Amino acid sequence: MTELRAGSAKSVLHFDVQGSVAKSTHPSIPWLRFLRQHLGWRVHFWPFDGWQLPPGRSAITEVYPVLWSCGFARAERTGDSA
């Protein structure tokens, strides 16, 4: 579904190229493993552990905000930008 929505997928093996996700992906993998080992069933890696989030579990998801914001009109900002 992500590839359909995004239009294309980017390889996690391409470093130092425009739009690269490798530099953020590779250091994150050990942390995800750490969470799985220490939290076990209490954490749900969506969608890999299933599409439905069981009650009482925390969810870890990968989110691309631009994929959702492209489908909505931007609100005009008012006031200061701080």
N, CA, C and O atoms as a Maestro MAE file, in Angstrom:
{
 s_m_m2io_version
 :::
 2.0.0
}

f_m_ct {
 s_m_title
 :::
 protein
 m_atom[328] {
  # First column is atom index #
  i_m_mmod_type
  r_m_x_coord
  r_m_y_coord
  r_m_z_coord
  i_m_residue_number
  s_m_chain_name
  s_m_pdb_residue_name
  s_m_pdb_atom_name
  i_m_atomic_number
  :::
  1 25 0.823 -1.192 0.000 1 A "MET " " N  " 7
  2 3 0.000 0.000 0.000 1 A "MET " " CA " 6
  3 2 0.872 1.264 0.000 1 A "MET " " C  " 6
  4 15 0.533 2.262 -0.636 1 A "MET " " O  " 8
  5 25 1.987 1.207 0.713 2 A "THR " " N  " 7
  6 3 2.864 2.376 0.752 2 A "THR " " CA " 6
  7 2 3.395 2.705 -0.629 2 A "THR " " C  " 6
  8 15 3.425 3.870 -1.026 2 A "THR " " O  " 8
  9 25 3.816 1.681 -1.364 3 A "GLU " " N  " 7
  10 3 4.346 1.915 -2.699 3 A "GLU " " CA " 6
  11 2 3.281 2.486 -3.629 3 A "GLU " " C  " 6
  12 15 3.584 3.343 -4.460 3 A "GLU " " O  " 8
  13 25 2.050 2.026 -3.502 4 A "LEU " " N  " 7
  14 3 0.973 2.569 -4.327 4 A "LEU " " CA " 6
  15 2 0.726 4.028 -4.002 4 A "LEU " " C  " 6
  16 15 0.570 4.855 -4.901 4 A "LEU " " O  " 8
  17 25 0.692 4.345 -2.715 5 A "ARG " " N  " 7
  18 3 0.430 5.719 -2.285 5 A "ARG " " CA " 6
  19 2 1.589 6.653 -2.622 5 A "ARG " " C  " 6
  20 15 1.381 7.792 -3.041 5 A "ARG " " O  " 8
  21 25 2.830 6.150 -2.431 6 A "ALA " " N  " 7
  22 3 4.015 6.985 -2.642 6 A "ALA " " CA " 6
  23 2 4.369 7.128 -4.124 6 A "ALA " " C  " 6
  24 15 5.016 8.098 -4.518 6 A "ALA " " O  " 8
  25 25 3.954 6.179 -4.928 7 A "GLY " " N  " 7
  26 3 4.299 6.221 -6.339 7 A "GLY " " CA " 6
  27 2 5.564 5.449 -6.649 7 A "GLY " " C  " 6
  28 15 5.748 4.986 -7.775 7 A "GLY " " O  " 8
  29 25 6.438 5.305 -5.670 8 A "SER " " N  " 7
  30 3 7.651 4.505 -5.838 8 A "SER " " CA " 6
  31 2 8.267 4.280 -4.468 8 A "SER " " C  " 6
  32 15 7.986 5.010 -3.518 8 A "SER " " O  " 8
  33 25 9.093 3.281 -4.379 9 A "ALA " " N  " 7
  34 3 9.799 2.994 -3.130 9 A "ALA " " CA " 6
  35 2 11.268 3.332 -3.324 9 A "ALA " " C  " 6
  36 15 11.789 3.263 -4.437 9 A "ALA " " O  " 8
  37 25 11.926 3.695 -2.243 10 A "LYS " " N  " 7
  38 3 13.347 4.002 -2.306 10 A "LYS " " CA " 6
  39 2 14.118 2.904 -1.578 10 A "LYS " " C  " 6
  40 15 13.684 2.425 -0.529 10 A "LYS " " O  " 8
  41 25 15.236 2.516 -2.124 11 A "SER " " N  " 7
  42 3 16.046 1.473 -1.515 11 A "SER " " CA " 6
  43 2 16.717 1.990 -0.248 11 A "SER " " C  " 6
  44 15 17.165 3.136 -0.198 11 A "SER " " O  " 8
  45 25 16.784 1.153 0.759 12 A "VAL " " N  " 7
  46 3 17.479 1.517 2.000 12 A "VAL " " CA " 6
  47 2 18.980 1.298 1.854 12 A "VAL " " C  " 6
  48 15 19.723 1.495 2.816 12 A "VAL " " O  " 8
  49 25 19.438 0.897 0.675 13 A "LEU " " N  " 7
  50 3 20.857 0.663 0.453 13 A "LEU " " CA " 6
  51 2 21.534 1.799 -0.315 13 A "LEU " " C  " 6
  52 15 22.747 1.750 -0.518 13 A "LEU " " O  " 8
  53 25 20.802 2.801 -0.740 14 A "HIS " " N  " 7
  54 3 21.387 3.932 -1.461 14 A "HIS " " CA " 6
  55 2 21.687 5.072 -0.485 14 A "HIS " " C  " 6
  56 15 20.780 5.754 -0.009 14 A "HIS " " O  " 8
  57 25 22.972 5.262 -0.200 15 A "PHE " " N  " 7
  58 3 23.411 6.354 0.667 15 A "PHE " " CA " 6
  59 2 23.805 7.546 -0.196 15 A "PHE " " C  " 6
  60 15 24.179 7.382 -1.357 15 A "PHE " " O  " 8
  61 25 23.723 8.726 0.365 16 A "ASP " " N  " 7
  62 3 24.189 9.960 -0.276 16 A "ASP " " CA " 6
  63 2 23.602 10.230 -1.650 16 A "ASP " " C  " 6
  64 15 24.309 10.678 -2.553 16 A "ASP " " O  " 8
  65 25 22.320 9.963 -1.813 17 A "VAL " " N  " 7
  66 3 21.613 10.345 -3.030 17 A "VAL " " CA " 6
  67 2 20.353 11.104 -2.623 17 A "VAL " " C  " 6
  68 15 19.881 10.969 -1.494 17 A "VAL " " O  " 8
  69 25 19.822 11.882 -3.520 18 A "GLN " " N  " 7
  70 3 18.624 12.661 -3.248 18 A "GLN " " CA " 6
  71 2 17.488 11.756 -2.776 18 A "GLN " " C  " 6
  72 15 17.182 10.756 -3.425 18 A "GLN " " O  " 8
  73 25 16.875 12.094 -1.672 19 A "GLY " " N  " 7
  74 3 15.752 11.335 -1.156 19 A "GLY " " CA " 6
  75 2 16.154 10.060 -0.428 19 A "GLY " " C  " 6
  76 15 15.305 9.212 -0.154 19 A "GLY " " O  " 8
  77 25 17.433 9.913 -0.114 20 A "SER " " N  " 7
  78 3 17.924 8.703 0.537 20 A "SER " " CA " 6
  79 2 17.312 8.515 1.919 20 A "SER " " C  " 6
  80 15 17.187 9.460 2.698 20 A "SER " " O  " 8
  81 25 16.937 7.279 2.201 21 A "VAL " " N  " 7
  82 3 16.427 6.945 3.531 21 A "VAL " " CA " 6
  83 2 17.419 6.060 4.279 21 A "VAL " " C  " 6
  84 15 17.182 5.699 5.432 21 A "VAL " " O  " 8
  85 25 18.521 5.710 3.634 22 A "ALA " " N  " 7
  86 3 19.481 4.774 4.216 22 A "ALA " " CA " 6
  87 2 20.103 5.294 5.508 22 A "ALA " " C  " 6
  88 15 20.257 4.535 6.464 22 A "ALA " " O  " 8
  89 25 20.460 6.569 5.551 23 A "LYS " " N  " 7
  90 3 21.134 7.105 6.734 23 A "LYS " " CA " 6
  91 2 20.240 7.094 7.972 23 A "LYS " " C  " 6
  92 15 20.749 7.022 9.090 23 A "LYS " " O  " 8
  93 25 18.961 7.163 7.802 24 A "SER " " N  " 7
  94 3 18.060 7.100 8.958 24 A "SER " " CA " 6
  95 2 17.576 5.678 9.223 24 A "SER " " C  " 6
  96 15 17.267 5.335 10.364 24 A "SER " " O  " 8
  97 25 17.507 4.859 8.198 25 A "THR " " N  " 7
  98 3 17.022 3.487 8.359 25 A "THR " " CA " 6
  99 2 18.023 2.603 9.086 25 A "THR " " C  " 6
  100 15 17.668 1.945 10.064 25 A "THR " " O  " 8
  101 25 19.238 2.578 8.634 26 A "HIS " " N  " 7
  102 3 20.223 1.639 9.174 26 A "HIS " " CA " 6
  103 2 20.503 1.829 10.663 26 A "HIS " " C  " 6
  104 15 20.572 0.824 11.371 26 A "HIS " " O  " 8
  105 25 20.668 3.042 11.187 27 A "PRO " " N  " 7
  106 3 20.892 3.154 12.632 27 A "PRO " " CA " 6
  107 2 19.644 2.834 13.459 27 A "PRO " " C  " 6
  108 15 19.749 2.571 14.657 27 A "PRO " " O  " 8
  109 25 18.480 2.853 12.839 28 A "SER " " N  " 7
  110 3 17.235 2.580 13.565 28 A "SER " " CA " 6
  111 2 16.986 1.093 13.784 28 A "SER " " C  " 6
  112 15 16.330 0.714 14.755 28 A "SER " " O  " 8
  113 25 17.494 0.258 12.909 29 A "ILE " " N  " 7
  114 3 17.211 -1.175 12.976 29 A "ILE " " CA " 6
  115 2 17.624 -1.796 14.312 29 A "ILE " " C  " 6
  116 15 16.834 -2.548 14.883 29 A "ILE " " O  " 8
  117 25 18.824 -1.521 14.842 30 A "PRO " " N  " 7
  118 3 19.165 -2.094 16.147 30 A "PRO " " CA " 6
  119 2 18.230 -1.645 17.267 30 A "PRO " " C  " 6
  120 15 17.964 -2.414 18.190 30 A "PRO " " O  " 8
  121 25 17.730 -0.413 17.198 31 A "TRP " " N  " 7
  122 3 16.793 0.065 18.228 31 A "TRP " " CA " 6
  123 2 15.467 -0.664 18.136 31 A "TRP " " C  " 6
  124 15 14.859 -0.974 19.160 31 A "TRP " " O  " 8
  125 25 15.010 -0.943 16.926 32 A "LEU " " N  " 7
  126 3 13.774 -1.703 16.768 32 A "LEU " " CA " 6
  127 2 13.933 -3.115 17.318 32 A "LEU " " C  " 6
  128 15 13.024 -3.643 17.958 32 A "LEU " " O  " 8
  129 25 15.073 -3.715 17.072 33 A "ARG " " N  " 7
  130 3 15.359 -5.055 17.617 33 A "ARG " " CA " 6
  131 2 15.391 -5.010 19.148 33 A "ARG " " C  " 6
  132 15 14.850 -5.892 19.815 33 A "ARG " " O  " 8
  133 25 16.025 -3.981 19.689 34 A "PHE " " N  " 7
  134 3 16.083 -3.807 21.146 34 A "PHE " " CA " 6
  135 2 14.676 -3.722 21.738 34 A "PHE " " C  " 6
  136 15 14.379 -4.368 22.743 34 A "PHE " " O  " 8
  137 25 13.815 -2.922 21.111 35 A "LEU " " N  " 7
  138 3 12.435 -2.787 21.589 35 A "LEU " " CA " 6
  139 2 11.695 -4.115 21.536 35 A "LEU " " C  " 6
  140 15 10.987 -4.471 22.477 35 A "LEU " " O  " 8
  141 25 11.856 -4.840 20.450 36 A "ARG " " N  " 7
  142 3 11.192 -6.141 20.317 36 A "ARG " " CA " 6
  143 2 11.665 -7.105 21.410 36 A "ARG " " C  " 6
  144 15 10.856 -7.800 22.025 36 A "ARG " " O  " 8
  145 25 12.967 -7.141 21.643 37 A "GLN " " N  " 7
  146 3 13.518 -8.062 22.644 37 A "GLN " " CA " 6
  147 2 13.074 -7.711 24.066 37 A "GLN " " C  " 6
  148 15 12.833 -8.604 24.878 37 A "GLN " " O  " 8
  149 25 12.967 -6.426 24.366 38 A "HIS " " N  " 7
  150 3 12.651 -6.006 25.725 38 A "HIS " " CA " 6
  151 2 11.162 -5.823 25.996 38 A "HIS " " C  " 6
  152 15 10.730 -5.910 27.146 38 A "HIS " " O  " 8
  153 25 10.390 -5.576 24.978 39 A "LEU " " N  " 7
  154 3 8.959 -5.365 25.174 39 A "LEU " " CA " 6
  155 2 8.108 -6.554 24.729 39 A "LEU " " C  " 6
  156 15 6.965 -6.703 25.159 39 A "LEU " " O  " 8
  157 25 8.670 -7.391 23.873 40 A "GLY " " N  " 7
  158 3 7.960 -8.594 23.432 40 A "GLY " " CA " 6
  159 2 6.564 -8.297 22.915 40 A "GLY " " C  " 6
  160 15 6.396 -7.468 22.020 40 A "GLY " " O  " 8
  161 25 5.571 -8.959 23.465 41 A "TRP " " N  " 7
  162 3 4.188 -8.865 22.990 41 A "TRP " " CA " 6
  163 2 3.544 -7.508 23.271 41 A "TRP " " C  " 6
  164 15 2.486 -7.213 22.716 41 A "TRP " " O  " 8
  165 25 4.152 -6.679 24.114 42 A "ARG " " N  " 7
  166 3 3.542 -5.380 24.462 42 A "ARG " " CA " 6
  167 2 3.652 -4.351 23.346 42 A "ARG " " C  " 6
  168 15 2.968 -3.327 23.379 42 A "ARG " " O  " 8
  169 25 4.507 -4.611 22.355 43 A "VAL " " N  " 7
  170 3 4.656 -3.677 21.244 43 A "VAL " " CA " 6
  171 2 4.199 -4.362 19.958 43 A "VAL " " C  " 6
  172 15 4.444 -5.550 19.750 43 A "VAL " " O  " 8
  173 25 3.533 -3.596 19.104 44 A "HIS " " N  " 7
  174 3 2.998 -4.093 17.841 44 A "HIS " " CA " 6
  175 2 3.671 -3.308 16.723 44 A "HIS " " C  " 6
  176 15 3.486 -2.096 16.615 44 A "HIS " " O  " 8
  177 25 4.454 -3.995 15.888 45 A "PHE " " N  " 7
  178 3 5.084 -3.345 14.743 45 A "PHE " " CA " 6
  179 2 4.099 -3.427 13.578 45 A "PHE " " C  " 6
  180 15 3.940 -4.473 12.949 45 A "PHE " " O  " 8
  181 25 3.445 -2.303 13.308 46 A "TRP " " N  " 7
  182 3 2.398 -2.266 12.294 46 A "TRP " " CA " 6
  183 2 3.019 -1.962 10.939 46 A "TRP " " C  " 6
  184 15 3.847 -1.054 10.872 46 A "TRP " " O  " 8
  185 25 2.692 -2.630 9.891 47 A "PRO " " N  " 7
  186 3 1.711 -3.696 9.736 47 A "PRO " " CA " 6
  187 2 2.323 -5.094 9.835 47 A "PRO " " C  " 6
  188 15 1.628 -6.082 9.596 47 A "PRO " " O  " 8
  189 25 3.607 -5.199 10.182 48 A "PHE " " N  " 7
  190 3 4.310 -6.482 10.143 48 A "PHE " " CA " 6
  191 2 3.758 -7.501 11.134 48 A "PHE " " C  " 6
  192 15 3.806 -8.704 10.877 48 A "PHE " " O  " 8
  193 25 3.235 -7.029 12.264 49 A "ASP " " N  " 7
  194 3 2.627 -7.939 13.241 49 A "ASP " " CA " 6
  195 2 1.136 -8.127 12.992 49 A "ASP " " C  " 6
  196 15 0.447 -8.768 13.786 49 A "ASP " " O  " 8
  197 25 0.643 -7.575 11.905 50 A "GLY " " N  " 7
  198 3 -0.772 -7.670 11.560 50 A "GLY " " CA " 6
  199 2 -1.382 -6.290 11.417 50 A "GLY " " C  " 6
  200 15 -0.882 -5.310 11.968 50 A "GLY " " O  " 8
  201 25 -2.467 -6.233 10.671 51 A "TRP " " N  " 7
  202 3 -3.114 -4.942 10.387 51 A "TRP " " CA " 6
  203 2 -3.898 -4.417 11.570 51 A "TRP " " C  " 6
  204 15 -4.041 -3.204 11.722 51 A "TRP " " O  " 8
  205 25 -4.410 -5.300 12.409 52 A "GLN " " N  " 7
  206 3 -5.223 -4.886 13.556 52 A "GLN " " CA " 6
  207 2 -4.339 -4.750 14.789 52 A "GLN " " C  " 6
  208 15 -3.575 -5.657 15.118 52 A "GLN " " O  " 8
  209 25 -4.447 -3.622 15.462 53 A "LEU " " N  " 7
  210 3 -3.699 -3.384 16.690 53 A "LEU " " CA " 6
  211 2 -4.475 -3.975 17.860 53 A "LEU " " C  " 6
  212 15 -5.579 -3.514 18.153 53 A "LEU " " O  " 8
  213 25 -3.926 -4.987 18.540 54 A "PRO " " N  " 7
  214 3 -4.626 -5.594 19.667 54 A "PRO " " CA " 6
  215 2 -4.760 -4.614 20.839 54 A "PRO " " C  " 6
  216 15 -3.901 -3.751 21.021 54 A "PRO " " O  " 8
  217 25 -5.812 -4.737 21.620 55 A "PRO " " N  " 7
  218 3 -5.999 -3.859 22.778 55 A "PRO " " CA " 6
  219 2 -4.830 -3.979 23.748 55 A "PRO " " C  " 6
  220 15 -4.292 -5.068 23.948 55 A "PRO " " O  " 8
  221 25 -4.441 -2.868 24.342 56 A "GLY " " N  " 7
  222 3 -3.403 -2.863 25.353 56 A "GLY " " CA " 6
  223 2 -1.980 -2.868 24.829 56 A "GLY " " C  " 6
  224 15 -1.035 -2.978 25.611 56 A "GLY " " O  " 8
  225 25 -1.813 -2.753 23.530 57 A "ARG " " N  " 7
  226 3 -0.461 -2.733 22.953 57 A "ARG " " CA " 6
  227 2 -0.124 -1.347 22.424 57 A "ARG " " C  " 6
  228 15 -0.997 -0.602 21.978 57 A "ARG " " O  " 8
  229 25 1.157 -1.024 22.485 58 A "SER " " N  " 7
  230 3 1.659 0.187 21.842 58 A "SER " " CA " 6
  231 2 2.048 -0.178 20.422 58 A "SER " " C  " 6
  232 15 2.448 -1.311 20.155 58 A "SER " " O  " 8
  233 25 1.932 0.774 19.518 59 A "ALA " " N  " 7
  234 3 2.238 0.508 18.111 59 A "ALA " " CA " 6
  235 2 3.438 1.325 17.658 59 A "ALA " " C  " 6
  236 15 3.603 2.487 18.031 59 A "ALA " " O  " 8
  237 25 4.266 0.689 16.848 60 A "ILE " " N  " 7
  238 3 5.359 1.378 16.175 60 A "ILE " " CA " 6
  239 2 5.059 1.283 14.692 60 A "ILE " " C  " 6
  240 15 4.877 0.193 14.148 60 A "ILE " " O  " 8
  241 25 5.010 2.441 14.042 61 A "THR " " N  " 7
  242 3 4.703 2.493 12.618 61 A "THR " " CA " 6
  243 2 5.705 3.397 11.915 61 A "THR " " C  " 6
  244 15 6.339 4.243 12.545 61 A "THR " " O  " 8
  245 25 5.841 3.218 10.629 62 A "GLU " " N  " 7
  246 3 6.647 4.131 9.832 62 A "GLU " " CA " 6
  247 2 5.677 5.053 9.109 62 A "GLU " " C  " 6
  248 15 4.766 4.601 8.415 62 A "GLU " " O  " 8
  249 25 5.888 6.337 9.281 63 A "VAL " " N  " 7
  250 3 4.939 7.315 8.770 63 A "VAL " " CA " 6
  251 2 5.639 8.277 7.815 63 A "VAL " " C  " 6
  252 15 6.738 8.756 8.095 63 A "VAL " " O  " 8
  253 25 5.006 8.547 6.711 64 A "TYR " " N  " 7
  254 3 5.463 9.545 5.752 64 A "TYR " " CA " 6
  255 2 4.436 10.672 5.728 64 A "TYR " " C  " 6
  256 15 3.482 10.605 4.953 64 A "TYR " " O  " 8
  257 25 4.600 11.693 6.546 65 A "PRO " " N  " 7
  258 3 3.590 12.755 6.623 65 A "PRO " " CA " 6
  259 2 3.228 13.382 5.287 65 A "PRO " " C  " 6
  260 15 2.074 13.751 5.073 65 A "PRO " " O  " 8
  261 25 4.197 13.508 4.381 66 A "VAL " " N  " 7
  262 3 3.911 14.146 3.099 66 A "VAL " " CA " 6
  263 2 2.890 13.341 2.295 66 A "VAL " " C  " 6
  264 15 2.145 13.916 1.502 66 A "VAL " " O  " 8
  265 25 2.843 12.024 2.484 67 A "LEU " " N  " 7
  266 3 1.884 11.215 1.739 67 A "LEU " " CA " 6
  267 2 0.455 11.565 2.119 67 A "LEU " " C  " 6
  268 15 -0.452 11.483 1.290 67 A "LEU " " O  " 8
  269 25 0.254 11.954 3.367 68 A "TRP " " N  " 7
  270 3 -1.085 12.304 3.824 68 A "TRP " " CA " 6
  271 2 -1.382 13.774 3.565 68 A "TRP " " C  " 6
  272 15 -2.500 14.117 3.179 68 A "TRP " " O  " 8
  273 25 -0.396 14.651 3.771 69 A "SER " " N  " 7
  274 3 -0.649 16.082 3.626 69 A "SER " " CA " 6
  275 2 -0.881 16.488 2.176 69 A "SER " " C  " 6
  276 15 -1.525 17.506 1.923 69 A "SER " " O  " 8
  277 25 -0.372 15.718 1.219 70 A "CYS " " N  " 7
  278 3 -0.581 16.048 -0.196 70 A "CYS " " CA " 6
  279 2 -2.056 15.970 -0.586 70 A "CYS " " C  " 6
  280 15 -2.481 16.614 -1.545 70 A "CYS " " O  " 8
  281 25 -2.822 15.194 0.146 71 A "GLY " " N  " 7
  282 3 -4.228 15.024 -0.192 71 A "GLY " " CA " 6
  283 2 -5.142 16.067 0.425 71 A "GLY " " C  " 6
  284 15 -6.356 16.011 0.231 71 A "GLY " " O  " 8
  285 25 -4.574 17.033 1.178 72 A "PHE " " N  " 7
  286 3 -5.385 18.025 1.863 72 A "PHE " " CA " 6
  287 2 -4.901 19.425 1.525 72 A "PHE " " C  " 6
  288 15 -3.705 19.643 1.332 72 A "PHE " " O  " 8
  289 25 -5.819 20.364 1.454 73 A "ALA " " N  " 7
  290 3 -5.454 21.760 1.210 73 A "ALA " " CA " 6
  291 2 -4.723 22.301 2.428 73 A "ALA " " C  " 6
  292 15 -5.074 21.988 3.566 73 A "ALA " " O  " 8
  293 25 -3.719 23.104 2.184 74 A "ARG " " N  " 7
  294 3 -2.968 23.708 3.287 74 A "ARG " " CA " 6
  295 2 -3.717 24.922 3.820 74 A "ARG " " C  " 6
  296 15 -4.237 25.744 3.065 74 A "ARG " " O  " 8
  297 25 -3.754 25.004 5.138 75 A "ALA " " N  " 7
  298 3 -4.373 26.162 5.777 75 A "ALA " " CA " 6
  299 2 -3.411 27.337 5.703 75 A "ALA " " C  " 6
  300 15 -2.198 27.165 5.828 75 A "ALA " " O  " 8
  301 25 -3.946 28.512 5.501 76 A "GLU " " N  " 7
  302 3 -3.111 29.695 5.455 76 A "GLU " " CA " 6
  303 2 -2.683 30.048 6.878 76 A "GLU " " C  " 6
  304 15 -3.508 30.126 7.789 76 A "GLU " " O  " 8
  305 25 -1.376 30.261 7.052 77 A "ARG " " N  " 7
  306 3 -0.858 30.569 8.380 77 A "ARG " " CA " 6
  307 2 -1.041 32.048 8.679 77 A "ARG " " C  " 6
  308 15 -0.891 32.911 7.815 77 A "ARG " " O  " 8
  309 25 -1.366 32.300 9.917 78 A "THR " " N  " 7
  310 3 -1.487 33.684 10.374 78 A "THR " " CA " 6
  311 2 -0.623 33.861 11.603 78 A "THR " " C  " 6
  312 15 -0.261 32.881 12.255 78 A "THR " " O  " 8
  313 25 -0.292 35.085 11.925 79 A "GLY " " N  " 7
  314 3 0.521 35.343 13.107 79 A "GLY " " CA " 6
  315 2 1.992 35.097 12.846 79 A "GLY " " C  " 6
  316 15 2.422 34.921 11.706 79 A "GLY " " O  " 8
  317 25 2.770 35.089 13.950 80 A "ASP " " N  " 7
  318 3 4.196 34.889 13.760 80 A "ASP " " CA " 6
  319 2 4.493 33.415 13.514 80 A "ASP " " C  " 6
  320 15 3.675 32.547 13.820 80 A "ASP " " O  " 8
  321 25 5.666 33.144 12.962 81 A "SER " " N  " 7
  322 3 6.014 31.784 12.561 81 A "SER " " CA " 6
  323 2 6.751 31.015 13.644 81 A "SER " " C  " 6
  324 15 7.237 29.914 13.386 81 A "SER " " O  " 8
  325 25 6.846 31.564 14.847 82 A "ALA " " N  " 7
  326 3 7.572 30.874 15.929 82 A "ALA " " CA " 6
  327 2 6.771 29.744 16.511 82 A "ALA " " C  " 6
  328 15 7.237 29.066 17.427 82 A "ALA " " O  " 8
  :::
 }
 m_bond[327] {
  # First column is bond index #
  i_m_from
  i_m_to
  i_m_order
  :::
  1 1 2 1
  2 2 3 1
  3 3 4 2
  4 3 5 1
  5 5 6 1
  6 6 7 1
  7 7 8 2
  8 7 9 1
  9 9 10 1
  10 10 11 1
  11 11 12 2
  12 11 13 1
  13 13 14 1
  14 14 15 1
  15 15 16 2
  16 15 17 1
  17 17 18 1
  18 18 19 1
  19 19 20 2
  20 19 21 1
  21 21 22 1
  22 22 23 1
  23 23 24 2
  24 23 25 1
  25 25 26 1
  26 26 27 1
  27 27 28 2
  28 27 29 1
  29 29 30 1
  30 30 31 1
  31 31 32 2
  32 31 33 1
  33 33 34 1
  34 34 35 1
  35 35 36 2
  36 35 37 1
  37 37 38 1
  38 38 39 1
  39 39 40 2
  40 39 41 1
  41 41 42 1
  42 42 43 1
  43 43 44 2
  44 43 45 1
  45 45 46 1
  46 46 47 1
  47 47 48 2
  48 47 49 1
  49 49 50 1
  50 50 51 1
  51 51 52 2
  52 51 53 1
  53 53 54 1
  54 54 55 1
  55 55 56 2
  56 55 57 1
  57 57 58 1
  58 58 59 1
  59 59 60 2
  60 59 61 1
  61 61 62 1
  62 62 63 1
  63 63 64 2
  64 63 65 1
  65 65 66 1
  66 66 67 1
  67 67 68 2
  68 67 69 1
  69 69 70 1
  70 70 71 1
  71 71 72 2
  72 71 73 1
  73 73 74 1
  74 74 75 1
  75 75 76 2
  76 75 77 1
  77 77 78 1
  78 78 79 1
  79 79 80 2
  80 79 81 1
  81 81 82 1
  82 82 83 1
  83 83 84 2
  84 83 85 1
  85 85 86 1
  86 86 87 1
  87 87 88 2
  88 87 89 1
  89 89 90 1
  90 90 91 1
  91 91 92 2
  92 91 93 1
  93 93 94 1
  94 94 95 1
  95 95 96 2
  96 95 97 1
  97 97 98 1
  98 98 99 1
  99 99 100 2
  100 99 101 1
  101 101 102 1
  102 102 103 1
  103 103 104 2
  104 103 105 1
  105 105 106 1
  106 106 107 1
  107 107 108 2
  108 107 109 1
  109 109 110 1
  110 110 111 1
  111 111 112 2
  112 111 113 1
  113 113 114 1
  114 114 115 1
  115 115 116 2
  116 115 117 1
  117 117 118 1
  118 118 119 1
  119 119 120 2
  120 119 121 1
  121 121 122 1
  122 122 123 1
  123 123 124 2
  124 123 125 1
  125 125 126 1
  126 126 127 1
  127 127 128 2
  128 127 129 1
  129 129 130 1
  130 130 131 1
  131 131 132 2
  132 131 133 1
  133 133 134 1
  134 134 135 1
  135 135 136 2
  136 135 137 1
  137 137 138 1
  138 138 139 1
  139 139 140 2
  140 139 141 1
  141 141 142 1
  142 142 143 1
  143 143 144 2
  144 143 145 1
  145 145 146 1
  146 146 147 1
  147 147 148 2
  148 147 149 1
  149 149 150 1
  150 150 151 1
  151 151 152 2
  152 151 153 1
  153 153 154 1
  154 154 155 1
  155 155 156 2
  156 155 157 1
  157 157 158 1
  158 158 159 1
  159 159 160 2
  160 159 161 1
  161 161 162 1
  162 162 163 1
  163 163 164 2
  164 163 165 1
  165 165 166 1
  166 166 167 1
  167 167 168 2
  168 167 169 1
  169 169 170 1
  170 170 171 1
  171 171 172 2
  172 171 173 1
  173 173 174 1
  174 174 175 1
  175 175 176 2
  176 175 177 1
  177 177 178 1
  178 178 179 1
  179 179 180 2
  180 179 181 1
  181 181 182 1
  182 182 183 1
  183 183 184 2
  184 183 185 1
  185 185 186 1
  186 186 187 1
  187 187 188 2
  188 187 189 1
  189 189 190 1
  190 190 191 1
  191 191 192 2
  192 191 193 1
  193 193 194 1
  194 194 195 1
  195 195 196 2
  196 195 197 1
  197 197 198 1
  198 198 199 1
  199 199 200 2
  200 199 201 1
  201 201 202 1
  202 202 203 1
  203 203 204 2
  204 203 205 1
  205 205 206 1
  206 206 207 1
  207 207 208 2
  208 207 209 1
  209 209 210 1
  210 210 211 1
  211 211 212 2
  212 211 213 1
  213 213 214 1
  214 214 215 1
  215 215 216 2
  216 215 217 1
  217 217 218 1
  218 218 219 1
  219 219 220 2
  220 219 221 1
  221 221 222 1
  222 222 223 1
  223 223 224 2
  224 223 225 1
  225 225 226 1
  226 226 227 1
  227 227 228 2
  228 227 229 1
  229 229 230 1
  230 230 231 1
  231 231 232 2
  232 231 233 1
  233 233 234 1
  234 234 235 1
  235 235 236 2
  236 235 237 1
  237 237 238 1
  238 238 239 1
  239 239 240 2
  240 239 241 1
  241 241 242 1
  242 242 243 1
  243 243 244 2
  244 243 245 1
  245 245 246 1
  246 246 247 1
  247 247 248 2
  248 247 249 1
  249 249 250 1
  250 250 251 1
  251 251 252 2
  252 251 253 1
  253 253 254 1
  254 254 255 1
  255 255 256 2
  256 255 257 1
  257 257 258 1
  258 258 259 1
  259 259 260 2
  260 259 261 1
  261 261 262 1
  262 262 263 1
  263 263 264 2
  264 263 265 1
  265 265 266 1
  266 266 267 1
  267 267 268 2
  268 267 269 1
  269 269 270 1
  270 270 271 1
  271 271 272 2
  272 271 273 1
  273 273 274 1
  274 274 275 1
  275 275 276 2
  276 275 277 1
  277 277 278 1
  278 278 279 1
  279 279 280 2
  280 279 281 1
  281 281 282 1
  282 282 283 1
  283 283 284 2
  284 283 285 1
  285 285 286 1
  286 286 287 1
  287 287 288 2
  288 287 289 1
  289 289 290 1
  290 290 291 1
  291 291 292 2
  292 291 293 1
  293 293 294 1
  294 294 295 1
  295 295 296 2
  296 295 297 1
  297 297 298 1
  298 298 299 1
  299 299 300 2
  300 299 301 1
  301 301 302 1
  302 302 303 1
  303 303 304 2
  304 303 305 1
  305 305 306 1
  306 306 307 1
  307 307 308 2
  308 307 309 1
  309 309 310 1
  310 310 311 1
  311 311 312 2
  312 311 313 1
  313 313 314 1
  314 314 315 1
  315 315 316 2
  316 315 317 1
  317 317 318 1
  318 318 319 1
  319 319 320 2
  320 319 321 1
  321 321 322 1
  322 322 323 1
  323 323 324 2
  324 323 325 1
  325 325 326 1
  326 326 327 1
  327 327 328 2
  :::
 }
}
